[in-house]
């Protein structure tokens, strides 16, 4: 069953996702709710909502 946060995230990011796909980016949905955009020859872009259980949270905190 899809996570409610995943559905909310995808709805909020729909314009970005549509644009990325139109530009040739491939989407990869991760189990932790993150979305990775991939395109050959470019570094991946990780997007999504983070919470306290997400390991990257501490590295990307802007507080």
Buried (B, 14 or more C-beta within 10 A) or exposed (E): EEEEEBEEBBEEBEEBBEEBEEEEBEBEBEEBBBBBBBEEEEEEEBBBBBEEEBEEEEEEEEE
